[in-house]
């Protein structure tokens, strides 16, 4: 086994030319803390070697490289924010042009929803953060950290939890083990890796415009992008963004009691309402995306396919969350409108209210509610909304 001390002077090398039948997959490992314990560093190195050996045996179609770099940015004690480590891992991934990045620290990770957490994967960034603080004695770390790394990589490759293989949710650190993916998991991972192993768009000798580069990036892996968006459960986003939901609820409450909103909503045509809803949802998404600096996830400049893909996943998740918010508001206001006295609201609207008129009013209310929600969305804490959009889970 190669020890960590033999790698201290090595810097990750640029990918070399390979045979067409053996594309390269690079999974970079980053140690962000100033770790001086050589036994712990050797344990990290051994875990890396175990993961690489296992993946090379499961997927011999690829050449596996796992460079390891140290960044002395944090002390080796005290809790660290996973969001900061995810952004660091993304920076290193893009700088070295890795396919995926794993950040491993000896510190505890500061959880947001759980009592404690071993790791946080982010398929949007293709980066995962891991902690060895709870993995037990140094002698037990290689096996458990390797198992945790496989679990994190499985999430980055689009796998969900399973009772078999490394995707079994670790109920305790002692349950982590470096075991192979199941046959079904291997099929899904292989399909994902074949897409990842293709040459990056920025490596092609083409002069790109903003539109053409984003267009090609999407069509390079449309299924993977949609899967990442769906895996983030965007329909739960309004529940996580309390201030946005509160602003929406308050606006809807007052508009329901106003005669003017009934008159305007019931007299708008369906094409106008549809176009207005579409423009509002896209505009609200762009407003929150820009206002919360969600696109500022890396210092890299120029065209980077990985960076553009990550921004697409974040924007798409936010857009789908707002679409679900609109649908929720539409159904809610329609049902509430049925409870109002018919004669009263018909007098407000100036027309007899039937099913179609109530649906037009509900669509108008949902659109106005989304506009109010966009304003409330920018009142959210930037770190909180980024965590909601970037975390796959807290393992």
VEXNURO-431969 format. One line per field, with one value per residue (C-alpha): residue number from 1; residue in three letters; x, y, z. Coordinates in Angstrom, 3 decimals. Last residue first. Example, Ala and Ser with C-alpha at 12.3 -4.5 7.8 and 13.67 -1.06 7.14 Angstrom:
! VEXNURO-431969
pos	2,1
code	Ser,Ala
east	13.670,12.300
north	-1.060,-4.500
up	7.140,7.800
//
This chain:
! VEXNURO-431969
pos	395,394,393,392,391,390,389,388,387,386,385,384,383,382,381,380,379,378,377,376,375,374,373,372,371,370,369,368,367,366,365,364,363,362,361,360,359,358,357,356,355,354,353,352,351,350,349,348,347,346,345,344,343,342,341,340,339,338,337,336,335,334,333,332,331,330,329,328,327,326,325,324,323,322,321,320,319,318,317,316,315,314,313,312,311,310,309,308,307,306,305,304,303,302,301,300,299,298,297,296,295,294,293,292,291,290,289,288,287,286,285,284,283,282,281,280,279,278,277,276,275,274,273,272,271,270,269,268,267,266,265,264,263,262,261,260,259,258,257,256,255,254,253,252,251,250,249,248,247,246,245,244,243,242,241,240,239,238,237,236,235,234,233,232,231,230,229,228,227,226,225,224,223,222,221,220,219,218,217,216,215,214,213,212,211,210,209,208,207,206,205,204,203,202,201,200,199,198,197,196,195,194,193,192,191,190,189,188,187,186,185,184,183,182,181,180,179,178,177,176,175,174,173,172,171,170,169,168,167,166,165,164,163,162,161,160,159,158,157,156,155,154,153,152,151,150,149,148,147,146,145,144,143,142,141,140,139,138,137,136,135,134,133,132,131,130,129,128,127,126,125,124,123,122,121,120,119,118,117,116,115,114,113,112,111,110,109,108,107,106,105,104,103,102,101,100,99,98,97,96,95,94,93,92,91,90,89,88,87,86,85,84,83,82,81,80,79,78,77,76,75,74,73,72,71,70,69,68,67,66,65,64,63,62,61,60,59,58,57,56,55,54,53,52,51,50,49,48,47,46,45,44,43,42,41,40,39,38,37,36,35,34,33,32,31,30,29,28,27,26,25,24,23,22,21,20,19,18,17,16,15,14,13,12,11,10,9,8,7,6,5,4,3,2,1
code	Unk,Unk,Unk,Unk,Unk,Unk,Unk,Unk,Unk,Unk,Unk,Unk,Unk,Unk,Unk,Unk,Unk,Unk,Unk,Unk,Unk,Unk,Unk,Unk,Unk,Unk,Unk,Unk,Unk,Unk,Unk,Unk,Unk,Unk,Unk,Unk,Unk,Unk,Unk,Unk,Unk,Unk,Unk,Unk,Unk,Unk,Unk,Unk,Unk,Unk,Unk,Unk,Unk,Unk,Unk,Unk,Unk,Unk,Unk,Unk,Unk,Unk,Unk,Unk,Unk,Unk,Unk,Unk,Unk,Unk,Unk,Unk,Unk,Unk,Unk,Unk,Unk,Unk,Unk,Unk,Unk,Unk,Unk,Unk,Unk,Unk,Unk,Unk,Unk,Unk,Unk,Unk,Unk,Unk,Unk,Unk,Unk,Unk,Unk,Unk,Unk,Unk,Unk,Unk,Unk,Unk,Unk,Unk,Unk,Unk,Unk,Unk,Unk,Unk,Unk,Unk,Unk,Unk,Unk,Unk,Unk,Unk,Unk,Unk,Unk,Unk,Unk,Unk,Unk,Unk,Unk,Unk,Unk,Unk,Unk,Unk,Unk,Unk,Unk,Unk,Unk,Unk,Unk,Unk,Unk,Unk,Unk,Unk,Unk,Unk,Unk,Unk,Unk,Unk,Unk,Unk,Unk,Unk,Unk,Unk,Unk,Unk,Unk,Unk,Unk,Unk,Unk,Unk,Unk,Unk,Unk,Unk,Unk,Unk,Unk,Unk,Unk,Unk,Unk,Unk,Unk,Unk,Unk,Unk,Unk,Unk,Unk,Unk,Unk,Unk,Unk,Unk,Unk,Unk,Unk,Unk,Unk,Unk,Unk,Unk,Unk,Unk,Unk,Unk,Unk,Unk,Unk,Unk,Unk,Unk,Unk,Unk,Unk,Unk,Unk,Unk,Unk,Unk,Unk,Unk,Unk,Unk,Unk,Unk,Unk,Unk,Unk,Unk,Unk,Unk,Unk,Unk,Unk,Unk,Unk,Unk,Unk,Unk,Unk,Unk,Unk,Unk,Unk,Unk,Unk,Unk,Unk,Unk,Unk,Unk,Unk,Unk,Unk,Unk,Unk,Unk,Unk,Unk,Unk,Unk,Unk,Unk,Unk,Unk,Unk,Unk,Unk,Unk,Unk,Unk,Unk,Unk,Unk,Unk,Unk,Unk,Unk,Unk,Unk,Unk,Unk,Unk,Unk,Unk,Unk,Unk,Unk,Unk,Unk,Unk,Unk,Unk,Unk,Unk,Unk,Unk,Unk,Unk,Unk,Unk,Unk,Unk,Unk,Unk,Unk,Unk,Unk,Unk,Unk,Unk,Unk,Unk,Unk,Unk,Unk,Unk,Unk,Unk,Unk,Unk,Unk,Unk,Unk,Unk,Unk,Unk,Unk,Unk,Unk,Unk,Unk,Unk,Unk,Unk,Unk,Unk,Unk,Unk,Unk,Unk,Unk,Unk,Unk,Unk,Unk,Unk,Unk,Unk,Unk,Unk,Unk,Unk,Unk,Unk,Unk,Unk,Unk,Unk,Unk,Unk,Unk,Unk,Unk,Unk,Unk,Unk,Unk,Unk,Unk,Unk,Unk,Unk,Unk,Unk,Unk,Unk,Unk,Unk,Unk,Unk,Unk,Unk,Unk,Unk,Unk,Unk,Unk,Unk,Unk,Unk,Unk,Unk,Unk,Unk,Unk
east	-25.938,-27.196,-28.990,-28.776,-27.584,-27.282,-30.686,-31.571,-27.955,-27.937,-31.222,-29.793,-26.474,-28.184,-30.533,-34.028,-35.284,-34.717,-37.368,-39.884,-39.721,-40.086,-43.028,-44.872,-44.529,-45.569,-48.686,-49.623,-49.446,-51.410,-54.109,-54.470,-54.695,-57.311,-59.373,-59.255,-60.270,-63.180,-64.377,-64.188,-66.175,-68.949,-69.125,-71.885,-70.215,-69.398,-66.477,-67.341,-71.059,-70.307,-68.106,-71.031,-73.737,-71.634,-70.843,-67.168,-66.313,-65.714,-63.116,-61.097,-60.903,-59.747,-57.277,-55.680,-55.529,-53.896,-51.580,-50.297,-49.809,-47.877,-45.674,-45.024,-43.851,-41.716,-39.989,-39.513,-37.770,-35.524,-34.501,-33.901,-31.745,-29.638,-29.325,-28.471,-25.891,-24.197,-24.164,-22.602,-19.846,-19.127,-19.095,-16.609,-16.536,-14.532,-13.969,-13.391,-14.199,-16.916,-20.464,-21.680,-24.790,-26.840,-26.067,-29.262,-30.653,-29.627,-31.349,-34.250,-34.950,-34.291,-36.818,-39.355,-38.901,-39.376,-42.487,-43.885,-43.338,-45.126,-47.994,-48.493,-48.548,-51.113,-53.244,-53.190,-54.062,-56.936,-58.522,-58.629,-62.077,-62.271,-58.914,-59.505,-62.900,-61.894,-58.689,-60.633,-63.140,-60.410,-60.736,-58.951,-56.205,-55.458,-54.994,-53.070,-50.520,-50.012,-49.608,-47.029,-44.904,-45.021,-44.013,-40.998,-40.045,-40.324,-38.158,-38.097,-41.806,-41.589,-38.723,-40.663,-41.920,-38.277,-37.544,-33.744,-33.773,-35.935,-33.289,-30.505,-32.604,-33.357,-29.641,-28.735,-31.377,-30.218,-26.531,-24.706,-27.942,-27.770,-24.127,-24.752,-27.462,-25.416,-22.446,-24.617,-26.357,-23.229,-21.383,-18.741,-15.807,-14.999,-11.820,-13.331,-11.787,-14.380,-17.066,-15.592,-14.606,-16.875,-16.143,-19.136,-21.686,-20.170,-19.966,-23.718,-24.596,-22.078,-23.560,-27.050,-25.835,-23.659,-26.634,-28.606,-25.724,-25.191,-22.426,-19.353,-18.590,-16.246,-18.031,-20.020,-22.183,-19.873,-20.494,-24.132,-27.468,-25.588,-28.247,-27.663,-26.196,-22.938,-24.557,-28.016,-30.942,-31.004,-30.842,-30.877,-28.357,-27.784,-24.025,-23.351,-25.482,-23.424,-20.258,-21.330,-22.093,-18.788,-16.976,-18.744,-17.636,-14.063,-14.245,-15.412,-12.688,-9.862,-11.093,-11.037,-7.317,-7.639,-10.205,-13.876,-15.631,-17.191,-14.579,-13.880,-16.030,-17.117,-18.092,-19.374,-18.980,-20.780,-22.016,-25.696,-25.129,-24.283,-23.318,-23.147,-21.278,-21.092,-23.848,-24.918,-28.118,-29.873,-31.432,-28.660,-25.592,-22.141,-19.625,-17.220,-13.572,-11.159,-11.933,-12.634,-13.652,-14.562,-14.525,-15.934,-14.967,-11.691,-10.721,-7.919,-9.348,-12.961,-12.694,-10.652,-13.260,-16.085,-14.402,-14.005,-17.675,-18.671,-16.396,-18.072,-21.503,-20.373,-19.779,-16.958,-17.026,-13.898,-10.532,-8.153,-7.648,-8.920,-7.408,-4.381,-5.359,-4.078,-4.439,-5.237,-5.394,-7.826,-7.336,-9.467,-9.075,-12.440,-13.956,-12.668,-15.766,-16.227,-12.531,-11.367,-14.119,-12.897,-9.230,-9.989,-12.126,-9.513,-6.713,-8.626,-9.289,-5.583,-4.691,-7.122,-5.663,-2.160,-3.247,-4.605,-1.334,0.587,-1.230,-0.412,-3.829,-4.207,-7.776,-9.102,-8.126,-9.285,-9.822,-10.183,-12.223,-10.897,-12.482,-10.390,-11.564,-10.243,-11.448,-10.264,-6.694,-5.577,-3.876,-2.911,-5.144,-3.352,-1.341,-2.438,0.443,2.911,5.265,3.183,2.321,4.900,3.900,0.361,1.386,1.208,0.000
north	11.197,14.756,14.698,15.830,19.232,21.915,23.625,23.638,24.453,27.391,28.616,28.492,30.122,33.044,33.700,34.152,37.679,37.167,34.480,36.937,39.039,35.904,34.847,38.058,37.347,33.730,34.939,37.197,34.207,31.978,34.639,34.982,31.217,30.994,33.735,31.922,28.697,30.462,31.788,28.304,26.710,29.289,32.783,35.006,38.232,41.569,40.063,41.611,40.936,37.360,37.145,38.096,36.086,32.909,33.046,32.035,28.375,27.581,30.350,28.447,25.410,27.508,29.418,26.182,24.481,27.467,28.173,24.603,24.719,27.989,26.582,23.477,25.719,27.676,24.485,23.449,26.737,26.413,22.906,24.008,26.954,24.729,21.962,24.462,26.146,22.799,22.071,25.451,24.760,21.287,22.540,25.318,28.369,31.280,32.283,30.097,31.697,29.150,28.951,32.409,31.275,31.137,34.780,35.025,37.935,36.344,33.007,34.685,37.029,34.369,32.055,34.859,35.734,32.129,31.735,35.143,34.713,31.368,32.608,35.689,33.605,31.235,34.063,35.940,32.795,32.013,35.458,37.854,38.824,36.547,37.682,41.410,41.467,39.069,40.999,44.267,42.930,42.384,39.699,37.017,39.526,39.974,36.273,35.654,38.339,36.976,33.396,34.323,36.349,33.469,30.939,33.029,33.526,29.819,28.512,24.840,24.324,26.056,23.683,20.493,20.205,20.494,16.936,17.257,13.933,15.537,18.120,15.528,13.256,16.131,16.919,13.262,12.842,15.953,14.910,16.515,18.178,20.620,21.504,21.964,24.546,26.320,26.577,27.697,30.418,31.962,31.827,29.225,29.261,25.602,23.602,21.175,21.061,23.530,20.969,18.392,15.065,12.127,10.223,11.717,10.214,6.750,7.197,7.702,4.601,2.585,3.819,2.667,-0.773,-1.086,-0.299,-3.143,-5.564,-4.481,-2.040,-3.508,-3.422,-1.115,-1.140,1.276,-0.396,0.629,4.291,3.853,3.757,3.961,4.160,1.200,2.601,0.641,-2.624,-3.817,-2.217,0.599,4.364,6.276,6.238,9.230,9.044,11.703,9.679,6.565,8.590,9.488,5.870,4.762,7.390,6.224,2.652,3.807,5.886,2.837,0.542,3.083,4.528,1.400,1.581,5.292,4.579,5.437,6.819,9.777,12.407,10.984,13.579,13.524,16.203,15.339,17.060,16.620,20.220,19.436,15.898,17.366,14.812,15.654,13.396,11.857,13.940,14.892,15.925,16.287,19.211,21.749,19.730,21.230,18.636,17.270,17.722,15.110,16.312,14.587,16.451,14.156,15.566,14.322,14.517,16.269,19.253,20.296,23.782,22.635,19.944,22.142,24.913,22.412,20.892,24.329,25.107,21.820,22.575,25.930,24.290,21.521,24.108,22.931,21.859,22.226,20.568,19.996,23.745,25.025,26.218,23.950,22.590,19.095,17.290,13.690,12.333,9.492,8.056,5.310,4.095,3.044,-0.068,-2.017,-0.913,-3.218,-4.040,-0.463,0.659,-1.677,-0.765,2.961,2.728,0.689,3.024,6.071,4.383,3.610,7.233,8.462,5.995,7.177,10.735,9.583,7.853,10.915,13.184,16.691,17.559,21.222,20.874,20.946,17.384,17.039,13.818,13.981,11.434,11.233,8.956,8.366,6.653,3.193,2.091,5.314,4.787,7.526,10.902,12.197,13.913,16.773,15.777,16.167,17.537,15.176,16.230,14.781,11.595,9.260,10.541,9.321,5.715,3.507,0.000
up	5.844,5.504,2.180,-1.423,-0.246,-2.938,-3.123,0.568,1.467,-0.921,0.557,4.060,3.182,1.446,4.365,2.967,2.310,-1.413,-1.373,0.084,-3.077,-5.173,-3.003,-3.792,-7.496,-6.896,-5.074,-7.988,-10.321,-7.942,-7.589,-11.353,-11.795,-9.021,-10.680,-14.011,-12.244,-10.538,-13.894,-15.420,-12.552,-12.344,-10.952,-12.297,-13.422,-11.747,-9.864,-6.516,-6.966,-7.939,-4.815,-2.580,-4.349,-4.312,-0.598,-0.265,0.371,-3.303,-3.383,-0.773,-3.067,-6.028,-3.852,-2.654,-6.045,-7.735,-4.795,-4.841,-8.610,-8.338,-5.548,-7.635,-10.488,-8.002,-6.874,-10.495,-11.197,-8.125,-9.115,-12.704,-11.620,-9.341,-11.950,-14.689,-12.476,-11.864,-15.603,-16.336,-13.806,-15.160,-18.760,-17.973,-20.236,-18.886,-15.277,-12.235,-8.883,-8.194,-6.848,-7.809,-9.707,-6.524,-5.797,-3.700,-5.744,-9.043,-8.480,-6.638,-9.552,-12.199,-10.553,-10.216,-13.900,-15.013,-12.855,-13.784,-17.515,-17.476,-15.279,-17.457,-20.626,-19.150,-17.742,-21.046,-22.978,-20.521,-20.803,-17.864,-16.621,-13.550,-12.195,-12.562,-10.844,-8.089,-7.409,-7.266,-4.731,-2.107,0.560,-1.458,-2.202,1.503,2.183,-1.054,-0.207,3.319,2.083,-0.567,1.833,4.323,1.663,0.674,4.306,5.096,2.280,3.308,2.700,-0.682,-1.637,-0.963,-4.548,-5.656,-4.456,-4.971,-6.817,-9.511,-10.369,-10.427,-12.636,-15.017,-15.349,-15.835,-18.544,-20.391,-20.468,-23.415,-24.471,-21.567,-22.151,-25.875,-25.228,-22.551,-24.919,-27.840,-25.828,-24.318,-27.631,-28.264,-30.650,-31.185,-30.755,-28.268,-24.805,-23.479,-24.328,-22.005,-23.573,-22.749,-19.535,-17.722,-20.104,-19.869,-16.110,-15.779,-17.811,-15.800,-12.523,-13.487,-14.554,-11.441,-9.204,-10.745,-10.237,-6.647,-5.795,-4.175,-0.424,1.479,4.815,6.961,9.600,12.465,11.639,12.728,10.898,7.612,4.896,2.539,-0.675,-0.210,-1.291,-0.332,1.480,-1.051,-0.868,-4.120,-6.944,-9.214,-9.676,-7.048,-4.627,-5.331,-4.896,-1.344,-0.455,-1.990,0.087,3.257,2.627,2.034,5.213,7.159,5.861,6.171,9.524,11.683,12.561,13.346,16.053,15.407,12.338,14.151,13.302,9.838,8.120,4.477,1.949,-1.527,-4.903,-8.234,-7.786,-8.392,-7.066,-3.680,-1.039,2.680,5.087,8.530,10.095,13.595,15.361,12.029,10.143,9.647,10.584,11.329,10.209,12.796,11.934,10.577,7.056,3.732,0.571,-2.325,-5.869,-9.137,-12.823,-12.138,-14.232,-11.842,-11.326,-11.742,-9.108,-6.766,-6.845,-6.464,-3.419,-1.861,-2.531,-0.924,2.032,2.606,2.499,4.863,7.633,9.879,13.525,15.693,15.342,12.419,11.927,8.592,5.334,5.020,1.591,0.899,-2.417,-3.340,-6.869,-7.534,-11.017,-12.505,-16.072,-17.350,-18.925,-15.912,-13.950,-10.970,-10.556,-11.047,-8.658,-5.910,-6.348,-6.362,-3.242,-1.401,-2.474,-1.210,2.123,2.408,1.717,4.371,6.873,5.945,6.723,10.088,10.932,9.755,12.227,10.982,9.532,8.547,7.313,3.728,2.741,-0.877,-2.830,-6.616,-8.514,-12.064,-14.669,-17.791,-20.951,-21.818,-25.258,-26.923,-25.656,-23.385,-23.714,-20.316,-17.776,-16.000,-12.989,-9.400,-7.332,-5.680,-2.934,-0.118,-1.993,-0.455,2.978,2.385,2.266,-0.811,0.000
//
